[in-house]
Amino acid sequence: MMENKKKKHKKHLVLPAQEFDVFLNALHEAAYEIIAPTVQDQAVVLDQIDKSADLPIGWTDAQREGSYHIFKNGERSFFNFNVGPHAWKKYLHLAELLLFTAKTNSSGFKTFEPIENVPKRAFLGVRPCEVAAIQKQDKIFLQGNYVDTAYKLRRDNALIIAVNCGRVSGNCFCASMETGPQARSGFDLCLTEIRQDERHVFILEIGNERGKNVLAGMPALEEATEQDIALMFGLQEEARKKMGKDVDTTDIQALFYDNYEHSVWNEIATRCMNCGNCTLVCPTCFCTNIDDVTDLTGAEAERWRRWDSCFTMDFSYIHGGSIRPSAENRYRHWITHKFAAWHDQFDESGCVGCGRCITWCPVGIDVTQEIRKLQKTNSPVEIQRVVNHGNTAKIFSGTSILK
């Protein structure tokens, strides 16, 4: 029995906090550029760091609907804060990407694809909900019929170092989405910070061979004890119980599909500014637009891919105008896609419960509250609608998807 326990926990090691720079040096020795949380402009954002002192040591945050601020709490914890305005997609699914350049010549024109030199990057401090978000974007960009080569290049060069959550913000609901507060997969290495009396350590879990190879560049670490493991799981369970918000995901697809004409959408539209903040900070949103630009002579042109938002009028523009002309249409489309239609496309939810859309909404619209309103006043308009799934048309009872 003891052998089984030892085998189960053999990948858990103890990294003393005072040795954290040794860990960072091992990443540098392995030729990784380290991207991690750091404090800038009164927010915890993602940027390149060189040493542990660059981390938000001693900082924490307070988040609620439409509100975010950070402050010193007198502790020396390295990761005693939750997600900030930056999602890791900014380094994988770029906000702006040059697709190709076209130049005229005597016979017409020729296109040139950019040659990218993407560095190896260690993403340090990836929260469990964000690990799940990266896995969702992996499915979109890497596992479909078409592979996004720009995303693949960056993803292949990324080392994921997760950090489990020992605290939660007022807007977290990852437990409802089964994406946290513990990372279970999708990482190369995973850290859990433990502060107990004068002891300050990280329980380090090896996720795969790549993570193991990084540790080969530093002195051997001790194995975690059964007490360390129990304390680690205890912190995560405590965070789960203190989760600020929750969502009942039972039959959530039907909830949205059956309430397409619900009055709640018009009520939200009176508050929603259609600013698109929720889509920009969301770690899973991936919509883009294509822009073609030329120089003044017309001899050279560039094609750029840029982040877009389904909250903009032009996003749904087709010949004759926008098919989602109102704020009501656009908010309903976004949240329905995130919690319902995403299941049809990718067999899972598009939400990881990070709470960013709540924090960074200027008017504090809370998706968990809006879902609860739908559940409390669920009174669908009963008409038939047809949704085309590949070559098979399926008929559902609910409201029309056309409006």
Buried (B, 14 or more C-beta within 10 A) or exposed (E): EEEEEEEEBEBBBBBBBEBBEBBBBBBBEBEBBBBBBBBEEEBBBBEEBEEBEBBBBBBBBEBBBBBBEBEEEEEEBBBBBBBBBBBBBBBBBBEEBBBEBBEEEEEEEEEEEEEEEEEEBBBBBBBBBBBBBBBBBBEBBBEEEEEBEBBBBBBEBBBBBBBBBBBBBBBBBBBBBEBBBBBBEBBBBBBBBBBEEEEBBBBBBBBEEEBEBBBEBBEEBEBBEEEBBEBBBEBBEEBBEEBBBBBEBEEBBBBBBBBBBBEBBBEBBEEBEBBBBBBBBBBBBBBBEEEEEEEEEEEBBBBBBEBBBBBBEEBBEEEEEBEBEBBBBBBBBBBBBBBBBBBEEBEBBBBBBBBBBBBBBEEBBBBBEBBBBBBEEEEBEEEEBEBEEEEEEEEBEBBEBEB
